[in-house]
Amino acid sequence: NKFGSKPMLERWAWWKAAASMALERPMLGWGPGSFAQALRRVSPGAPAAGDPRNLLAQCAAEWGVPATALWLFGVLRAVAKGRSAKRLGALAFLVQSMWSGSFAAPAGLWLLSYFAASSVPETGRGVNVPLRWKPALCAASLGGGAGLAWAAARGLVLAWR
């Protein structure tokens, strides 16, 4: 019986902990990449893990319920409008990520991003950002990423409310 095996029992513990985390901080979650640290606070008896081996549980725990719903809506909408081969790849990867730590490795996230992005129908429409705004938007994006990295390195993301 695989449902009673040690790996499955560990997953159940991580999923319950992730649900508790999402319920405790539903709006913003515990912060990106904070599952392992928050796990020790929320469920001290659970086996140690860097992620809950379930993408939606991890997103809800770390980013909050609204961000998880928005992300899922975006992925499903992109997949629904795409070509059948690409849709199948994205959906298969998404379903597999409900049982595995696929996104613990960046390659999995890039693979899903490729499938979702290439599922969008090709059109002549796009986002045209005026040239004068591109340096400022690039600097803001890099600054935001650097700020998140700085906060994560100092453990400040756990203080998000």
N, C-alpha and C positions, 0 to 999 in steps of 0.2 A: 504494500500500500504506500504509494509515493506521497500521499497527503499527510501521512504520519511520519515521514522521514525527517531527519534533522535539518537538511536544507530548507524543506518546506515549512517546518515549524519556525525556523529563523525568519523566513520571509513573512510569515503571519505576524510575528512579533514586530518586525520593522514596519509592516504596513499599518498595524494598529498604532504604533508610535507616530508614524507620519500623519495618520488621521487625527491623533491627539494634538500634534503640533499645529495642524491646519485649523483645528477648532479653537486652540488657544490663541492663535494670532491669525485670524482669517483674512484680514485685509491686506497685509503686507508680508505675511509669513515671517520666518526667522532670518531671512537674508540668504543670498545666493551662496551655495557651497557650504552651508552651515549644518547640514543634516547630522554629521557625526558628532559635532559639539552639542547640538540641541538634543540629540538622542540621549546623551548622558544625563541631561537635566530632566527631560520629560519622562523617560523610561529607563531608570538606572539598571534594572535587571535584564534588559534586552541585550543580546549579543552585540558587540561592537561592529559597526559597519560605516562605510563612507557614504552609502546611498541605500535606499530601501528596495532596490531591485524592481522598481515600478515607477515609470516615468511620471504618470499623473500624480501619484502619491508624493513623489519628490518635488514636483513643481508646486503642488498645493502647500506642502510643508515649508518650502524655501521662499516661494514668491507670493503665496497667498491665493485665495480662491478666485478673485476677479482676474488676476493675471493668468492663472491656469485656464480659466474659461475662455478668455480672449485668445490665448495661444492656441488652444484646441479648436476653437471656431475658425481661426485663420488657417490652420493646417488642413482641417476638413474641407473648408471652402476651396482652398487651392487644389486639393486632391479631387474634389467633386467636379471641377471644371477642366481637369486635365485629360491627357490622352490615356487610354486604358493601360498600356504597359507601365507607364510611370505611376499611375494611380495604384496599380497592384503592388509595385515596389514600395511605395510610401506607406500604404496600408499594412502590408506584411511586416514592415519594420516597426510601425507603430504598435501593432498587436503584439509582436515579439517583445517589445520594450515593456509591456505590462508584466512580464514574468522574469525579466533579466535585467542586469545592470548595463544595458547597451550603451547608455549615455555616459557611463563612467569614463569611457574612452572617447576622446574627441572625434575619432573617425566615425563613430556611429552617428553623432550629431551632424557631421558634415554630410554623411550619406543621406540621412532623412532630409536635410536642407536641400540637397541636390534633387532628390525625387520630388519634393514639394514644389521647389522653384521651377523645375522643368515640366511640371504638370500644368502650369499656368499657360493658357493658350497664347500663342505668339500673335501680337497685333502691332500696329504702328504706333499705338498710344504708349506713352511712358511718362515718367516724372521728369519734367524739364526744370532743373534748378538753374537760375541765372548764374552766370560765371562769377559775378561779384560776391555771391553768397557761398560759393563752394569752399574757399579757405576757412571761413568762419564756421561752417557746419562741420568740416573735417576737424578743426581744432576743438570744437565742442564735443564731438564724438570721442576723440582721443582723450580729452580731459575727463570726460565722464567715465571712460574705461579705466583711466589711471586712478581716478578718485575711488572707484569701486575696489580696485586692486589694493590700494592703500588701506581702505577701510577693512577689507577682508584680512589683510596681513596683520592688522592690529586687533582683530577680533571685534571690531565695532559693529559689524553687521548683525550680531546677536542682540544689539541694543535697539534695533528697529522695532517700532510699535505700529 
